[in-house]
Amino acid sequence: MARRAAPRPQRLRDLLVRLGPLFVKIGQFLALRPDILPQEYCDELLQLVDQSPAETWETVHAILTRELGAPPEEIFRTIRHRPLAAGSIAQVHLARLRNGRTVAVKVQRPDLEQRVDRDLRRVRWLMRAVDWSGVSPFASPDEVVAELERWLRQELDFTRELRNQQRMYDATTRDDIVRVPRPYAHLSTARVLTGEYLPGLPLSKVMRHVREGSQGLLDRYQLDTGILAERLIETALDQIFRIRFFHADMHPGNLIAMRDNVIGLVDFGLTDVLDPTVERRQADFLSAIYNNDVNGMYRSVVQILVEGPHANLESFRRDFFNETNRFVAERSDRGWSGRLPGEDRSQIADYMVAVVRVARVHDMRLPASVLSMYRTLLASESVAHQLRSDADLGTVGRGFFRGLQIEKTLSDFDPNSVIEWLMQINDLVRSGPRNVQQVLSDLAEGRFVLPVRSHESEQSRRASSQRARMISLAVVSVALAMLLSGRGDASVAGVPLAPFLWAALVLDLAAMFLIWRRLE
């Protein structure tokens, strides 16, 4: 009886393993790109573990001596000759400093530049074969290879990785759910990187135990995969929208499950940053998703996309609204239940992939940092799914963005801002009666005109509505002021009305001020 052929995703994984260690690294990259490959391929490639034959200790000893300026036995109290892990780019040796601290020493393999050049030529052939197979019509082979090349070049730059690790370490020092190893700059060079050793289990190993149904090792480390999954998505959101600097290679091999369900982050060759404008627009986009604001989603997206030479904005708009309305309708039927049994992605993740693909089809390009952000968010959810958890971008993200909006609102009430607001309210109170009197005179004499045009944009109509509200509030404030001046001593059942009238006037003026600020 003929043996049944393996599924296509598994055959692709096996092919990458046969092609060599660097192709395994490339497979890990493709695992984080559900906008390029179908989700079943991404899930299969997430299982790739970057393991390569170790370099001899003599080779590693020579590199350490040359890079650090002295033999390793003179620098470290002890260093293990057998590597803790060996990947396609580097291998890691466990060592102990003179002060007794345990560190991980990452040593880059020799002659990597030549190997990368050779293997990239083979990758171009592989990606063209993938393109011809029809697996991914959403990205050209040249585009994918160019991104892979940038990614690999960054991985080879340990000086850059050291800066990235130091920055992330400084940003997360007080974080209770994530841990970044402390880097040691004086023991690091362009080819050697020394940092604190994080004890725990790689998430790739945790995923394997989850698939096999083996709970013993997880219990020994007191790990709860549901908490790990939720924290992984939460820390991805936190890095992107609070720190604005994030780990852009959320492969399970770069994530450590530590005791008390703390997430350890390692390997900072790939990081990215969002400038404040892009971060704000992306936060607006995701907030609009959680609030079912379809127009808000579109406005946020088009402010970020860059039109290519063959872009068709009207066609993109049509397809975007079709996808968005479908997403909103499905979510209104299902609520925030996340993914259904048998589904690989949550509704929000599926929608994000659809938006990226629609943009590609119509030659609307996302900035590299935004694409990196999407890759990070989708990867965090994919890993959470592999942990057999219900946590996803829908359930975790909704709570995160509610908290973020509250934080931003409260941050507006710092002492300096409050003083500035009070001064502006004072100016409004002083000039308000005169301006309101002019408006009332114009109304009485028929000089006040409020033009309305049916072809105005949504933003213009909203501004006109805000102006109308401001006029109504101004009329109310005049009426309250007249009551205070004429009947300030009035009372009802012995209770004086003046405090209530003053409170109403202050609230009215505050509302006018807020509308005025929005119009500015």
Order of alpha helices (4+ residues) and beta strands (2+ residues): alpha-alpha-alpha-alpha-alpha-beta-beta-beta-beta-alpha-alpha-alpha-beta-beta-beta-alpha-alpha-alpha-beta-beta-beta-beta-alpha-alpha-beta-alpha-alpha-beta-alpha-alpha-alpha-alpha-beta-beta-alpha
